[in-house]
Amino acid sequence: MATKIAVVDTTVRYLSGAYVTNTVRGRRCSCTHSAEEAAKRLGKKIFATGFVRVEELEVARAEAGTTAWRIHGQEAA
């Protein structure tokens, strides 16, 4: 079975003591440690063992405490 590389963009907000992702493909995650860890947890939920990495995107922040992330993973074709 072939795999294809996929990317998913998400935003992470600091809200009430936790970093919370937006909902992507019906899933969301949170983490009290860091925004990066919240994005990684979402990537693992979406791609499971196909999760590769996350990278922070340099974009203009619409609101304070919000960061943008790109999640890289592999999906079965």
PyMOL CGO cylinders between C-alpha atoms (Angstrom):
from pymol import cmd
from pymol.cgo import CYLINDER

trace = [
    CYLINDER, 0.00, 0.00, 0.00, 1.43, 3.37, -0.98, 0.3, 1, 1, 1, 1, 1, 1,
    CYLINDER, 1.43, 3.37, -0.98, 1.65, 6.30, 1.40, 0.3, 1, 1, 1, 1, 1, 1,
    CYLINDER, 1.65, 6.30, 1.40, 1.37, 9.96, 0.65, 0.3, 1, 1, 1, 1, 1, 1,
    CYLINDER, 1.37, 9.96, 0.65, 2.84, 12.88, 2.54, 0.3, 1, 1, 1, 1, 1, 1,
    CYLINDER, 2.84, 12.88, 2.54, 0.24, 15.21, 4.00, 0.3, 1, 1, 1, 1, 1, 1,
    CYLINDER, 0.24, 15.21, 4.00, 0.40, 18.49, 5.88, 0.3, 1, 1, 1, 1, 1, 1,
    CYLINDER, 0.40, 18.49, 5.88, -2.21, 20.00, 8.16, 0.3, 1, 1, 1, 1, 1, 1,
    CYLINDER, -2.21, 20.00, 8.16, -2.14, 23.54, 9.52, 0.3, 1, 1, 1, 1, 1, 1,
    CYLINDER, -2.14, 23.54, 9.52, -3.43, 24.37, 12.98, 0.3, 1, 1, 1, 1, 1, 1,
    CYLINDER, -3.43, 24.37, 12.98, -3.43, 27.23, 15.43, 0.3, 1, 1, 1, 1, 1, 1,
    CYLINDER, -3.43, 27.23, 15.43, -2.70, 26.93, 19.12, 0.3, 1, 1, 1, 1, 1, 1,
    CYLINDER, -2.70, 26.93, 19.12, -4.06, 29.40, 21.69, 0.3, 1, 1, 1, 1, 1, 1,
    CYLINDER, -4.06, 29.40, 21.69, -3.13, 29.85, 25.32, 0.3, 1, 1, 1, 1, 1, 1,
    CYLINDER, -3.13, 29.85, 25.32, -6.43, 29.57, 27.16, 0.3, 1, 1, 1, 1, 1, 1,
    CYLINDER, -6.43, 29.57, 27.16, -7.06, 29.18, 30.90, 0.3, 1, 1, 1, 1, 1, 1,
    CYLINDER, -7.06, 29.18, 30.90, -3.64, 27.73, 31.70, 0.3, 1, 1, 1, 1, 1, 1,
    CYLINDER, -3.64, 27.73, 31.70, -3.37, 25.37, 28.73, 0.3, 1, 1, 1, 1, 1, 1,
    CYLINDER, -3.37, 25.37, 28.73, -2.30, 25.48, 25.09, 0.3, 1, 1, 1, 1, 1, 1,
    CYLINDER, -2.30, 25.48, 25.09, -5.29, 24.37, 22.99, 0.3, 1, 1, 1, 1, 1, 1,
    CYLINDER, -5.29, 24.37, 22.99, -5.35, 23.55, 19.28, 0.3, 1, 1, 1, 1, 1, 1,
    CYLINDER, -5.35, 23.55, 19.28, -8.24, 24.36, 17.01, 0.3, 1, 1, 1, 1, 1, 1,
    CYLINDER, -8.24, 24.36, 17.01, -10.35, 21.45, 15.77, 0.3, 1, 1, 1, 1, 1, 1,
    CYLINDER, -10.35, 21.45, 15.77, -8.83, 19.66, 12.78, 0.3, 1, 1, 1, 1, 1, 1,
    CYLINDER, -8.83, 19.66, 12.78, -10.48, 16.62, 11.20, 0.3, 1, 1, 1, 1, 1, 1,
    CYLINDER, -10.48, 16.62, 11.20, -12.78, 16.43, 14.20, 0.3, 1, 1, 1, 1, 1, 1,
    CYLINDER, -12.78, 16.43, 14.20, -9.93, 16.30, 16.73, 0.3, 1, 1, 1, 1, 1, 1,
    CYLINDER, -9.93, 16.30, 16.73, -8.31, 18.78, 19.09, 0.3, 1, 1, 1, 1, 1, 1,
    CYLINDER, -8.31, 18.78, 19.09, -5.64, 18.58, 21.78, 0.3, 1, 1, 1, 1, 1, 1,
    CYLINDER, -5.64, 18.58, 21.78, -4.35, 20.55, 24.71, 0.3, 1, 1, 1, 1, 1, 1,
    CYLINDER, -4.35, 20.55, 24.71, -1.20, 20.64, 26.80, 0.3, 1, 1, 1, 1, 1, 1,
    CYLINDER, -1.20, 20.64, 26.80, -0.12, 22.68, 29.82, 0.3, 1, 1, 1, 1, 1, 1,
    CYLINDER, -0.12, 22.68, 29.82, 3.58, 22.43, 28.85, 0.3, 1, 1, 1, 1, 1, 1,
    CYLINDER, 3.58, 22.43, 28.85, 3.88, 24.15, 25.46, 0.3, 1, 1, 1, 1, 1, 1,
    CYLINDER, 3.88, 24.15, 25.46, 2.15, 25.06, 22.21, 0.3, 1, 1, 1, 1, 1, 1,
    CYLINDER, 2.15, 25.06, 22.21, 4.56, 22.79, 20.32, 0.3, 1, 1, 1, 1, 1, 1,
    CYLINDER, 4.56, 22.79, 20.32, 3.60, 19.80, 22.45, 0.3, 1, 1, 1, 1, 1, 1,
    CYLINDER, 3.60, 19.80, 22.45, -0.10, 20.47, 21.86, 0.3, 1, 1, 1, 1, 1, 1,
    CYLINDER, -0.10, 20.47, 21.86, 0.56, 20.53, 18.09, 0.3, 1, 1, 1, 1, 1, 1,
    CYLINDER, 0.56, 20.53, 18.09, 2.55, 17.27, 18.31, 0.3, 1, 1, 1, 1, 1, 1,
    CYLINDER, 2.55, 17.27, 18.31, -0.25, 15.57, 20.23, 0.3, 1, 1, 1, 1, 1, 1,
    CYLINDER, -0.25, 15.57, 20.23, -2.73, 16.63, 17.55, 0.3, 1, 1, 1, 1, 1, 1,
    CYLINDER, -2.73, 16.63, 17.55, -0.40, 15.28, 14.86, 0.3, 1, 1, 1, 1, 1, 1,
    CYLINDER, -0.40, 15.28, 14.86, -0.24, 11.92, 16.63, 0.3, 1, 1, 1, 1, 1, 1,
    CYLINDER, -0.24, 11.92, 16.63, -4.04, 11.82, 16.87, 0.3, 1, 1, 1, 1, 1, 1,
    CYLINDER, -4.04, 11.82, 16.87, -4.48, 12.60, 13.18, 0.3, 1, 1, 1, 1, 1, 1,
    CYLINDER, -4.48, 12.60, 13.18, -1.66, 10.52, 11.67, 0.3, 1, 1, 1, 1, 1, 1,
    CYLINDER, -1.66, 10.52, 11.67, -1.02, 7.90, 14.42, 0.3, 1, 1, 1, 1, 1, 1,
    CYLINDER, -1.02, 7.90, 14.42, 2.21, 6.07, 13.52, 0.3, 1, 1, 1, 1, 1, 1,
    CYLINDER, 2.21, 6.07, 13.52, 2.53, 8.16, 10.34, 0.3, 1, 1, 1, 1, 1, 1,
    CYLINDER, 2.53, 8.16, 10.34, 3.22, 11.34, 12.34, 0.3, 1, 1, 1, 1, 1, 1,
    CYLINDER, 3.22, 11.34, 12.34, 6.51, 12.93, 11.25, 0.3, 1, 1, 1, 1, 1, 1,
    CYLINDER, 6.51, 12.93, 11.25, 7.02, 16.40, 12.78, 0.3, 1, 1, 1, 1, 1, 1,
    CYLINDER, 7.02, 16.40, 12.78, 5.63, 19.87, 13.47, 0.3, 1, 1, 1, 1, 1, 1,
    CYLINDER, 5.63, 19.87, 13.47, 7.00, 23.27, 12.55, 0.3, 1, 1, 1, 1, 1, 1,
    CYLINDER, 7.00, 23.27, 12.55, 5.99, 26.70, 13.77, 0.3, 1, 1, 1, 1, 1, 1,
    CYLINDER, 5.99, 26.70, 13.77, 4.85, 29.04, 11.02, 0.3, 1, 1, 1, 1, 1, 1,
    CYLINDER, 4.85, 29.04, 11.02, 5.91, 32.66, 10.96, 0.3, 1, 1, 1, 1, 1, 1,
    CYLINDER, 5.91, 32.66, 10.96, 2.64, 34.43, 10.27, 0.3, 1, 1, 1, 1, 1, 1,
    CYLINDER, 2.64, 34.43, 10.27, 1.08, 37.62, 11.54, 0.3, 1, 1, 1, 1, 1, 1,
    CYLINDER, 1.08, 37.62, 11.54, -0.69, 36.74, 14.77, 0.3, 1, 1, 1, 1, 1, 1,
    CYLINDER, -0.69, 36.74, 14.77, -4.33, 37.72, 14.73, 0.3, 1, 1, 1, 1, 1, 1,
    CYLINDER, -4.33, 37.72, 14.73, -4.54, 37.69, 18.51, 0.3, 1, 1, 1, 1, 1, 1,
    CYLINDER, -4.54, 37.69, 18.51, -2.06, 37.61, 21.38, 0.3, 1, 1, 1, 1, 1, 1,
    CYLINDER, -2.06, 37.61, 21.38, -1.20, 34.14, 22.66, 0.3, 1, 1, 1, 1, 1, 1,
    CYLINDER, -1.20, 34.14, 22.66, -1.88, 32.43, 19.32, 0.3, 1, 1, 1, 1, 1, 1,
    CYLINDER, -1.88, 32.43, 19.32, 0.70, 30.57, 17.23, 0.3, 1, 1, 1, 1, 1, 1,
    CYLINDER, 0.70, 30.57, 17.23, 0.39, 28.74, 13.91, 0.3, 1, 1, 1, 1, 1, 1,
    CYLINDER, 0.39, 28.74, 13.91, 1.81, 25.26, 13.29, 0.3, 1, 1, 1, 1, 1, 1,
    CYLINDER, 1.81, 25.26, 13.29, 2.19, 22.91, 10.33, 0.3, 1, 1, 1, 1, 1, 1,
    CYLINDER, 2.19, 22.91, 10.33, 1.90, 19.19, 11.06, 0.3, 1, 1, 1, 1, 1, 1,
    CYLINDER, 1.90, 19.19, 11.06, 3.63, 16.73, 8.69, 0.3, 1, 1, 1, 1, 1, 1,
    CYLINDER, 3.63, 16.73, 8.69, 2.57, 13.11, 8.43, 0.3, 1, 1, 1, 1, 1, 1,
    CYLINDER, 2.57, 13.11, 8.43, 2.01, 10.14, 6.18, 0.3, 1, 1, 1, 1, 1, 1,
    CYLINDER, 2.01, 10.14, 6.18, -1.39, 8.80, 5.15, 0.3, 1, 1, 1, 1, 1, 1,
    CYLINDER, -1.39, 8.80, 5.15, -2.19, 5.49, 3.56, 0.3, 1, 1, 1, 1, 1, 1,
    CYLINDER, -2.19, 5.49, 3.56, -3.30, 6.06, -0.04, 0.3, 1, 1, 1, 1, 1, 1,
]
cmd.load_cgo(trace, "trace")
